[in-house]
C-alpha cells in the first residue's frame, strides 16, 4: 500500500510577513516626509553645500 498524500495543495512560496511589514513602514515614512516638504529642504541644503564648495555661495 502506498502512503496517502494530502489533498491540500502545498504552497510553494509561503507569504513572509516581516519584509511586507518593513516595506510598508518605510513607505509610510516616505509619504510622511514628502507631505512635510523634506525633499525640497534636502535639495536646498545640497545646493547650498555645492555652491559653498566651489566658492560661489
Biopython code that builds the backbone (N, CA, C, O; Angstrom):
import numpy as np
from Bio.PDB.StructureBuilder import StructureBuilder

atoms = [
    (1, "UNK", "N", (0.817, -1.186, 0.000)),
    (1, "UNK", "CA", (0.000, 0.000, 0.000)),
    (1, "UNK", "C", (0.865, 1.257, 0.000)),
    (1, "UNK", "O", (1.874, 1.331, 0.702)),
    (2, "UNK", "N", (0.464, 2.219, -0.780)),
    (2, "UNK", "CA", (1.214, 3.477, -0.822)),
    (2, "UNK", "C", (0.655, 4.427, 0.224)),
    (2, "UNK", "O", (-0.543, 4.422, 0.506)),
    (3, "UNK", "N", (1.539, 5.246, 0.800)),
    (3, "UNK", "CA", (1.040, 6.206, 1.803)),
    (3, "UNK", "C", (0.160, 7.255, 1.141)),
    (3, "UNK", "O", (0.388, 7.655, -0.001)),
    (4, "UNK", "N", (-0.836, 7.683, 1.874)),
    (4, "UNK", "CA", (-1.754, 8.695, 1.339)),
    (4, "UNK", "C", (-1.093, 10.068, 1.360)),
    (4, "UNK", "O", (-0.397, 10.429, 2.310)),
    (5, "UNK", "N", (-1.321, 10.802, 0.320)),
    (5, "UNK", "CA", (-0.826, 12.173, 0.276)),
    (5, "UNK", "C", (-1.987, 13.103, 0.587)),
    (5, "UNK", "O", (-3.149, 12.793, 0.324)),
    (6, "UNK", "N", (-1.656, 14.202, 1.130)),
    (6, "UNK", "CA", (-2.681, 15.176, 1.488)),
    (6, "UNK", "C", (-3.323, 15.713, 0.219)),
    (6, "UNK", "O", (-2.661, 15.901, -0.801)),
    (7, "UNK", "N", (-4.630, 15.955, 0.303)),
    (7, "UNK", "CA", (-5.321, 16.504, -0.862)),
    (7, "UNK", "C", (-5.138, 18.015, -0.957)),
    (7, "UNK", "O", (-5.428, 18.612, -1.994)),
    (8, "UNK", "N", (-4.655, 18.637, 0.127)),
    (8, "UNK", "CA", (-4.383, 20.080, 0.079)),
    (8, "UNK", "C", (-3.128, 20.336, -0.730)),
    (8, "UNK", "O", (-2.133, 19.620, -0.613)),
    (9, "UNK", "N", (-3.194, 21.348, -1.533)),
    (9, "UNK", "CA", (-2.041, 21.709, -2.339)),
    (9, "UNK", "C", (-1.064, 22.488, -1.468)),
    (9, "UNK", "O", (-1.449, 23.449, -0.802)),
    (10, "UNK", "N", (0.184, 22.079, -1.474)),
    (10, "UNK", "CA", (1.205, 22.754, -0.695)),
    (10, "UNK", "C", (1.599, 24.041, -1.411)),
    (10, "UNK", "O", (1.837, 24.048, -2.619)),
    (11, "UNK", "N", (1.664, 25.129, -0.646)),
    (11, "UNK", "CA", (2.079, 26.407, -1.205)),
    (11, "UNK", "C", (3.596, 26.401, -1.355)),
    (11, "UNK", "O", (4.326, 26.213, -0.381)),
    (12, "UNK", "N", (4.057, 26.608, -2.572)),
    (12, "UNK", "CA", (5.483, 26.568, -2.842)),
    (12, "UNK", "C", (6.201, 27.771, -2.246)),
    (12, "UNK", "O", (7.340, 27.649, -1.797)),
    (13, "UNK", "N", (5.554, 28.923, -2.237)),
    (13, "UNK", "CA", (6.141, 30.158, -1.735)),
    (13, "UNK", "C", (5.247, 30.720, -0.629)),
    (13, "UNK", "O", (4.277, 31.418, -0.925)),
    (14, "UNK", "N", (5.548, 30.436, 0.614)),
    (14, "UNK", "CA", (4.712, 30.970, 1.698)),
    (14, "UNK", "C", (4.880, 32.483, 1.819)),
    (14, "UNK", "O", (5.931, 33.030, 1.485)),
    (15, "UNK", "N", (3.852, 33.137, 2.290)),
    (15, "UNK", "CA", (3.895, 34.596, 2.439)),
    (15, "UNK", "C", (4.729, 34.943, 3.666)),
    (15, "UNK", "O", (4.443, 34.493, 4.775)),
    (16, "UNK", "N", (5.760, 35.745, 3.450)),
    (16, "UNK", "CA", (6.603, 36.191, 4.561)),
    (16, "UNK", "C", (6.092, 37.549, 5.014)),
    (16, "UNK", "O", (5.963, 38.470, 4.207)),
    (17, "UNK", "N", (5.804, 37.673, 6.285)),
    (17, "UNK", "CA", (5.175, 38.891, 6.793)),
    (17, "UNK", "C", (6.171, 39.969, 7.189)),
    (17, "UNK", "O", (5.847, 41.153, 7.095)),
    (18, "UNK", "N", (7.346, 39.613, 7.620)),
    (18, "UNK", "CA", (8.321, 40.607, 8.077)),
    (18, "UNK", "C", (8.749, 41.564, 6.949)),
    (18, "UNK", "O", (8.735, 42.776, 7.163)),
    (19, "UNK", "N", (9.127, 41.072, 5.761)),
    (19, "UNK", "CA", (9.500, 42.019, 4.697)),
    (19, "UNK", "C", (8.337, 42.923, 4.297)),
    (19, "UNK", "O", (8.542, 44.096, 3.982)),
    (20, "UNK", "N", (7.139, 42.393, 4.308)),
    (20, "UNK", "CA", (5.967, 43.191, 3.973)),
    (20, "UNK", "C", (5.765, 44.303, 5.003)),
    (20, "UNK", "O", (5.446, 45.435, 4.641)),
    (21, "UNK", "N", (5.947, 43.987, 6.266)),
    (21, "UNK", "CA", (5.796, 44.983, 7.326)),
    (21, "UNK", "C", (6.875, 46.059, 7.222)),
    (21, "UNK", "O", (6.580, 47.243, 7.390)),
    (22, "UNK", "N", (8.114, 45.669, 6.950)),
    (22, "UNK", "CA", (9.214, 46.630, 6.849)),
    (22, "UNK", "C", (9.013, 47.558, 5.652)),
    (22, "UNK", "O", (9.194, 48.770, 5.769)),
    (23, "UNK", "N", (8.643, 47.003, 4.519)),
    (23, "UNK", "CA", (8.414, 47.821, 3.323)),
    (23, "UNK", "C", (7.245, 48.777, 3.549)),
    (23, "UNK", "O", (7.305, 49.934, 3.133)),
    (24, "UNK", "N", (6.190, 48.310, 4.201)),
    (24, "UNK", "CA", (5.043, 49.167, 4.492)),
    (24, "UNK", "C", (5.435, 50.304, 5.425)),
    (24, "UNK", "O", (5.009, 51.442, 5.230)),
    (25, "UNK", "N", (6.245, 50.004, 6.437)),
    (25, "UNK", "CA", (6.684, 51.023, 7.386)),
    (25, "UNK", "C", (7.506, 52.103, 6.689)),
    (25, "UNK", "O", (7.275, 53.292, 6.911)),
    (26, "UNK", "N", (8.455, 51.708, 5.856)),
    (26, "UNK", "CA", (9.287, 52.688, 5.165)),
    (26, "UNK", "C", (8.509, 53.458, 4.108)),
    (26, "UNK", "O", (8.821, 54.619, 3.841)),
    (27, "UNK", "N", (7.516, 52.844, 3.508)),
    (27, "UNK", "CA", (6.646, 53.557, 2.577)),
    (27, "UNK", "C", (5.862, 54.634, 3.316)),
    (27, "UNK", "O", (5.686, 55.739, 2.803)),
    (28, "UNK", "N", (5.393, 54.318, 4.511)),
    (28, "UNK", "CA", (4.685, 55.292, 5.331)),
    (28, "UNK", "C", (5.601, 56.460, 5.713)),
    (28, "UNK", "O", (5.184, 57.618, 5.670)),
    (29, "UNK", "N", (6.846, 56.156, 6.086)),
    (29, "UNK", "CA", (7.800, 57.216, 6.412)),
    (29, "UNK", "C", (8.101, 58.090, 5.201)),
    (29, "UNK", "O", (8.216, 59.309, 5.324)),
    (30, "UNK", "N", (8.228, 57.475, 4.043)),
    (30, "UNK", "CA", (8.499, 58.215, 2.809)),
    (30, "UNK", "C", (7.346, 59.160, 2.482)),
    (30, "UNK", "O", (7.565, 60.310, 2.101)),
    (31, "UNK", "N", (6.117, 58.669, 2.633)),
    (31, "UNK", "CA", (4.952, 59.506, 2.377)),
    (31, "UNK", "C", (4.877, 60.667, 3.368)),
    (31, "UNK", "O", (4.538, 61.787, 2.987)),
    (32, "UNK", "N", (5.188, 60.405, 4.622)),
    (32, "UNK", "CA", (5.167, 61.460, 5.633)),
    (32, "UNK", "C", (6.234, 62.511, 5.325)),
    (32, "UNK", "O", (5.982, 63.705, 5.483)),
    (33, "UNK", "N", (7.405, 62.089, 4.893)),
    (33, "UNK", "CA", (8.461, 63.029, 4.537)),
    (33, "UNK", "C", (8.090, 63.879, 3.338)),
    (33, "UNK", "O", (8.361, 65.079, 3.318)),
    (34, "UNK", "N", (7.475, 63.268, 2.344)),
    (34, "UNK", "CA", (7.041, 64.031, 1.170)),
    (34, "UNK", "C", (5.942, 65.017, 1.529)),
    (34, "UNK", "O", (5.902, 66.121, 0.986)),
    (35, "UNK", "N", (5.059, 64.641, 2.425)),
    (35, "UNK", "CA", (3.955, 65.518, 2.816)),
    (35, "UNK", "C", (4.458, 66.747, 3.568)),
    (35, "UNK", "O", (3.830, 67.804, 3.505)),
    (36, "UNK", "N", (5.573, 66.627, 4.273)),
    (36, "UNK", "CA", (6.094, 67.764, 5.040)),
    (36, "UNK", "C", (7.114, 68.589, 4.267)),
    (36, "UNK", "O", (7.648, 69.558, 4.806)),
    (37, "UNK", "N", (7.396, 68.234, 3.025)),
    (37, "UNK", "CA", (8.292, 69.039, 2.202)),
    (37, "UNK", "C", (9.765, 68.754, 2.407)),
    (37, "UNK", "O", (10.595, 69.608, 2.099)),
    (38, "UNK", "N", (10.112, 67.608, 2.906)),
    (38, "UNK", "CA", (11.519, 67.278, 3.146)),
    (38, "UNK", "C", (12.368, 67.214, 1.874)),
    (38, "UNK", "O", (13.516, 67.657, 1.910)),
    (39, "UNK", "N", (11.865, 66.686, 0.752)),
    (39, "UNK", "CA", (12.728, 66.651, -0.435)),
    (39, "UNK", "C", (13.210, 68.042, -0.867)),
    (39, "UNK", "O", (14.357, 68.197, -1.286)),
    (40, "UNK", "N", (12.356, 69.029, -0.770)),
    (40, "UNK", "CA", (12.763, 70.384, -1.146)),
    (40, "UNK", "C", (13.835, 70.910, -0.191)),
    (40, "UNK", "O", (14.776, 71.580, -0.615)),
    (41, "UNK", "N", (13.687, 70.604, 1.085)),
    (41, "UNK", "CA", (14.664, 71.054, 2.090)),
    (41, "UNK", "C", (16.025, 70.392, 1.846)),
    (41, "UNK", "O", (17.063, 71.047, 1.937)),
    (42, "UNK", "N", (16.014, 69.115, 1.543)),
    (42, "UNK", "CA", (17.270, 68.401, 1.288)),
    (42, "UNK", "C", (17.946, 68.947, 0.040)),
    (42, "UNK", "O", (19.165, 69.121, 0.019)),
    (43, "UNK", "N", (17.170, 69.217, -0.994)),
    (43, "UNK", "CA", (17.731, 69.778, -2.222)),
    (43, "UNK", "C", (18.307, 71.171, -1.968)),
    (43, "UNK", "O", (19.365, 71.518, -2.493)),
    (44, "UNK", "N", (17.607, 71.961, -1.164)),
    (44, "UNK", "CA", (18.097, 73.290, -0.795)),
    (44, "UNK", "C", (19.465, 73.205, -0.124)),
    (44, "UNK", "O", (20.390, 73.937, -0.478)),
    (45, "UNK", "N", (19.578, 72.319, 0.832)),
    (45, "UNK", "CA", (20.842, 72.162, 1.553)),
    (45, "UNK", "C", (21.945, 71.645, 0.640)),
    (45, "UNK", "O", (23.093, 72.075, 0.749)),
    (46, "UNK", "N", (21.606, 70.727, -0.258)),
    (46, "UNK", "CA", (22.605, 70.192, -1.178)),
    (46, "UNK", "C", (23.135, 71.281, -2.104)),
    (46, "UNK", "O", (24.335, 71.352, -2.366)),
    (47, "UNK", "N", (22.243, 72.120, -2.593)),
    (47, "UNK", "CA", (22.671, 73.219, -3.467)),
    (47, "UNK", "C", (23.571, 74.177, -2.701)),
    (47, "UNK", "O", (24.588, 74.632, -3.224)),
    (48, "UNK", "N", (23.197, 74.484, -1.464)),
    (48, "UNK", "CA", (23.988, 75.403, -0.649)),
    (48, "UNK", "C", (25.389, 74.838, -0.402)),
    (48, "UNK", "O", (26.374, 75.573, -0.484)),
    (49, "UNK", "N", (25.487, 73.550, -0.104)),
    (49, "UNK", "CA", (26.791, 72.925, 0.143)),
    (49, "UNK", "C", (27.628, 72.932, -1.139)),
    (49, "UNK", "O", (28.819, 73.240, -1.099)),
    (50, "UNK", "N", (27.020, 72.601, -2.254)),
    (50, "UNK", "CA", (27.767, 72.566, -3.518)),
    (50, "UNK", "C", (28.284, 73.951, -3.892)),
    (50, "UNK", "O", (29.426, 74.108, -4.323)),
    (51, "UNK", "N", (27.421, 74.952, -3.720)),
    (51, "UNK", "CA", (27.853, 76.306, -4.064)),
    (51, "UNK", "C", (28.959, 76.792, -3.141)),
    (51, "UNK", "O", (29.867, 77.495, -3.584)),
    (52, "UNK", "N", (28.899, 76.432, -1.878)),
    (52, "UNK", "CA", (29.956, 76.858, -0.969)),
    (52, "UNK", "C", (31.260, 76.113, -1.244)),
    (52, "UNK", "O", (32.341, 76.646, -0.996)),
    (53, "UNK", "N", (31.165, 74.893, -1.751)),
    (53, "UNK", "CA", (32.376, 74.120, -2.078)),
    (53, "UNK", "C", (33.143, 74.748, -3.242)),
    (53, "UNK", "O", (34.374, 74.764, -3.250)),
    (54, "UNK", "N", (32.408, 75.259, -4.215)),
    (54, "UNK", "CA", (33.099, 75.841, -5.371)),
    (54, "UNK", "C", (33.355, 77.334, -5.199)),
    (54, "UNK", "O", (33.902, 77.983, -6.091)),
    (55, "UNK", "N", (32.950, 77.887, -4.026)),
    (55, "UNK", "CA", (33.286, 79.256, -3.708)),
    (55, "UNK", "C", (32.317, 80.300, -4.183)),
    (55, "UNK", "O", (32.646, 81.486, -4.159)),
    (56, "UNK", "N", (31.146, 79.920, -4.610)),
    (56, "UNK", "CA", (30.163, 80.905, -5.075)),
    (56, "UNK", "C", (29.269, 81.377, -3.918)),
    (56, "UNK", "O", (28.965, 82.564, -3.804)),
    (57, "UNK", "N", (28.860, 80.448, -3.077)),
    (57, "UNK", "CA", (27.880, 80.784, -2.044)),
    (57, "UNK", "C", (28.477, 81.058, -0.776)),
    (57, "UNK", "O", (27.771, 81.355, 0.188)),
]
sb = StructureBuilder()
sb.init_structure("model")
sb.init_model(0)
sb.init_chain("A")
sb.init_seg("    ")
for serial, (resi, resn, name, xyz) in enumerate(atoms, 1):
    if name == "N":
        sb.init_residue(resn, " ", resi, " ")
    sb.init_atom(name, np.array(xyz, "f"), 0.0, 1.0, " ", f" {name:<3s}", serial, name[0])
structure = sb.get_structure()
